[in-house]
Amino acid sequence: MAAPLFFSDSAVNKVRELVDEEGNADLRLRVFVTGGGCSGFQYGFSFDESQDEEDTVIERDGAVLLVDPMSYQYLVGATIDYQEGLQGSQFVVQNPNASTTCGCGSSFTI
């Protein structure tokens, strides 16, 4: 069985912080993969109140992560993290399945 998706401490804390700021306990972080970007696929993040039946749900310490089935196949074994650095603060995907990534870190190839 393939490894599940991981949700880092910093990502969990940031999701809880953002949900608290919005005052909406129904908000969940959705991570998805779309075609495009400089390496073929691109990661995306959004906050979503609705959950589809087919979504994979990862819950940790009160923070909820949603992944649709198409995206999940590219993200198995990956870690969703939140990083603060010189280029700003952002959610990032550390994906062991990606054979190449681009400099921006949001685009990859399998």
PATORFI-191366 format. One record per residue: x, y, z of N, C-alpha, C in turn; residue in three letters. Coordinates in pm, whole numbers. Example, Ala and Ser with C-alpha at 12.3 -4.5 7.8 and 13.67 -1.06 7.14 Angstrom:
BEGIN
     n_xx     n_yy     n_zz    ca_xx    ca_yy    ca_zz     c_xx     c_yy     c_zz   margu
     1319     -569      780     1230     -450      780     1320     -330      780     ALA
     1285     -225      708     1367     -106      714     1290        3      787     SER
***
This chain:
BEGIN
     n_xx     n_yy     n_zz    ca_xx    ca_yy    ca_zz     c_xx     c_yy     c_zz   margu
       85     -119        0        0        0        0       89      125        0     MET
       55      219      -82      134      343      -92      115      427       34     ALA
      216      506       62      210      594      179      100      698      158     ALA
       35      739      266      -68      842      254       -5      980      235     PRO
      -87     1078      241      -44     1217      231      -16     1268      372     LEU
       90     1345      389      127     1396      521      100     1546      531     PHE
       70     1590      650       32     1727      679      127     1775      788     PHE
      225     1860      756      328     1900      852      270     1985      966     SER
      344     1993     1076      302     2074     1191      277     2218     1150     ASP
      370     2274     1071      355     2416     1034      233     2437      944     SER
      201     2342      857       82     2353      771      -44     2342      856     ALA
      -46     2248      949     -161     2232     1038     -185     2361     1116     VAL
      -78     2417     1174      -91     2539     1253     -141     2656     1169     ASN
      -90     2668     1046     -131     2780      959     -276     2765      917     LYS
     -319     2644      885     -459     2623      846     -550     2661      963     VAL
     -516     2616     1083     -599     2649     1200     -602     2800     1223     ARG
     -487     2865     1206     -478     3010     1223     -567     3083     1122     GLU
     -560     3041      994     -640     3106      889     -790     3081      909     LEU
     -826     2961      951     -966     2928      977    -1018     3014     1093     VAL
     -937     3029     1197     -975     3113     1311     -994     3258     1267     ASP
     -901     3308     1183     -911     3446     1135    -1039     3469     1057     GLU
    -1079     3369      978    -1201     3381      898    -1326     3360      983     GLU
    -1310     3296     1098    -1424     3268     1184    -1520     3168     1124     GLY
    -1469     3080     1037    -1553     2981      971    -1494     2842      993     ASN
    -1550     2768     1087    -1497     2636     1124    -1514     2533     1012     ALA
    -1593     2565      908    -1615     2470      798    -1508     2476      690     ASP
    -1416     2571      700    -1312     2585      597    -1210     2472      607     LEU
    -1175     2417      489    -1075     2312      480     -976     2352      371     ARG
     -851     2311      387     -751     2339      284     -761     2232      176     LEU
     -782     2275       52     -786     2181      -60     -655     2195     -137     ARG
     -589     2082     -160     -468     2082     -243     -504     2007     -371     VAL
     -459     2059     -484     -494     1996     -611     -379     2008     -710     PHE
     -386     1925     -812     -287     1925     -918     -359     1958    -1048     VAL
     -302     2052    -1124     -359     2087    -1254     -251     2076    -1360     THR
     -291     2064    -1484     -196     2066    -1594     -143     2207    -1610     GLY
      -21     2220    -1658       35     2353    -1681      160     2374    -1599     GLY
      200     2497    -1588      324     2527    -1518      442     2498    -1609     GLY
      560     2532    -1565      677     2517    -1652      728     2373    -1658     CYS
      676     2283    -1572      723     2144    -1576      613     2042    -1607     SER
      495     2086    -1645      391     1993    -1686      271     1986    -1594     GLY
      294     1983    -1463      186     1985    -1365      212     2098    -1267     PHE
      105     2142    -1202      120     2253    -1110       35     2226     -986     GLN
       87     2262     -870       12     2248     -745      -75     2371     -724     TYR
     -188     2349     -661     -274     2460     -624     -332     2438     -486     GLY
     -365     2548     -420     -425     2543     -286     -543     2638     -283     PHE
     -648     2597     -215     -761     2687     -194     -830     2646      -65     SER
     -910     2737      -13     -993     2700      102    -1132     2671       51     PHE
    -1191     2565      103    -1317     2514       53    -1407     2479      171     ASP
    -1534     2516      161    -1631     2478      265    -1696     2345      232     GLU
    -1697     2308      105    -1767     2186       66    -1668     2072       42     SER
    -1715     1954       73    -1633     1834       57    -1709     1739      -34     GLN
    -1644     1689     -138    -1707     1594     -228    -1693     1453     -172     ASP
    -1786     1366     -211    -1783     1228     -163    -1653     1157     -197     GLU
    -1596     1190     -313    -1475     1121     -359    -1347     1177     -298     GLU
    -1355     1290     -229    -1235     1351     -172    -1169     1261      -69     ASP
    -1037     1262      -68     -961     1203       42     -952     1312      148     THR
     -981     1275      272     -981     1371      382     -870     1334      479     VAL
     -781     1427      505     -675     1407      604     -700     1509      714     ILE
     -724     1460      834     -750     1550      946     -640     1532     1049     GLU
     -590     1644     1096     -484     1639     1197     -497     1760     1290     ARG
     -513     1733     1416     -519     1839     1519     -618     1949     1486     ASP
     -733     1912     1432     -838     2009     1404     -829     2077     1268     GLY
     -724     2050     1192     -711     2105     1057     -747     1995      956     ALA
     -818     2032      851     -863     1934      753     -806     1968      615     VAL
     -753     1865      550     -698     1876      415     -784     1789      323     LEU
     -823     1844      208     -902     1772      108     -821     1754      -19     LEU
     -833     1635      -79     -766     1608     -207     -861     1530     -296     VAL
     -881     1578     -418     -968     1506     -512     -894     1383     -565     ASP
     -969     1282     -615     -906     1156     -658     -800     1172     -766     PRO
     -822     1261     -863     -724     1279     -972     -593     1333     -915     MET
     -602     1429     -825     -483     1489     -768     -413     1393     -672     SER
     -492     1314     -600     -435     1225     -498     -332     1130     -557     TYR
     -359     1079     -677     -266      983     -738     -127     1043     -758     GLN
     -119     1175     -775       11     1241     -792       73     1282     -659     TYR
       -6     1277     -553       39     1329     -424       63     1222     -318     LEU
       39     1095     -350       60      988     -252      204      992     -201     VAL
      220      997      -71      352     1000      -10      411     1139        6     GLY
      341     1241      -44      391     1378      -37      360     1440      100     ALA
      431     1546      131      406     1622      253      360     1762      216     THR
      248     1804      275      200     1940      258      260     2020      373     ILE
      334     2125      339      406     2202      440      373     2350      422     ASP
      405     2428      523      391     2573      515      527     2632      548     TYR
      578     2714      458      712     2769      476      708     2920      468     GLN
      789     2982      554      807     3126      549      951     3152      512     GLU
      973     3229      406     1109     3253      360     1122     3385      289     GLY
     1233     3403      221     1260     3529      152     1159     3557       41     LEU
     1107     3451      -20     1011     3469     -129      868     3480      -78     GLN
      851     3491       54      718     3503      111      677     3376      181     GLY
      556     3376      231      501     3262      303      404     3190      211     SER
      413     3056      213      325     2980      124      315     2834      166     GLN
      205     2772      124      194     2628      138      276     2567       25     PHE
      348     2459       54      430     2392      -47      408     2241      -38     VAL
      438     2174     -148      427     2028     -154      568     1971     -169     VAL
      604     1883      -77      731     1810      -90      692     1672     -141     GLN
      715     1651     -271      661     1534     -339      772     1440     -386     ASN
      782     1321     -325      885     1225     -366      857     1165     -504     PRO
      735     1182     -556      698     1128     -687      746     1217     -802     ASN
      778     1342     -773      816     1436     -878      959     1407     -923     ALA
      975     1383    -1053     1110     1356    -1104     1187     1485    -1127     SER
     1116     1591    -1163     1179     1723    -1176     1083     1828    -1124     THR
     1138     1933    -1069     1057     2047    -1027     1120     2172    -1084     THR
     1043     2278    -1090     1098     2402    -1144     1142     2492    -1029     CYS
     1205     2600    -1062     1259     2690     -962     1154     2750     -871     GLY
     1031     2767     -921      927     2829     -839      872     2730     -736     CYS
      896     2601     -757      853     2501     -660      707     2462     -669     GLY
      631     2524     -759      489     2491     -768      459     2408     -892     SER
      560     2374     -970      542     2298    -1092      633     2176    -1089     SER
      586     2064    -1145      664     1942    -1138      633     1848    -1253     PHE
      717     1745    -1268      698     1640    -1367      707     1506    -1295     THR
      624     1411    -1338      628     1276    -1280      715     1189    -1368     ILE
***
